[in-house]
Amino acid sequence: MRDSLPLHKVTLNLFEGDFQRLQTYYQKSGAGAAIRLIIRNHLNRLDAKFAERQIEKVPEVEIANI
């Protein structure tokens, strides 16, 4: 299902060793798919958070506050 969604290719720099750690936890789907899912879920939570506040323009937020 998720594999059928269109993708946008980007370069992502991760901290040393993090890709291998993800690959260990997500052996079947792979680290790339896991990263996409993690980011999608994070964005969905942000969308819900800002929708609750009925903010028309999403302000820039600090990573530490999320």
Buried (B, 14 or more C-beta within 10 A) or exposed (E): EEEEEEEEEEEEEEEEEEBEEBEEEBEEBEBBBBBBEEEEEEEEEEEEEBEEEEEEEEEEEEEEEE
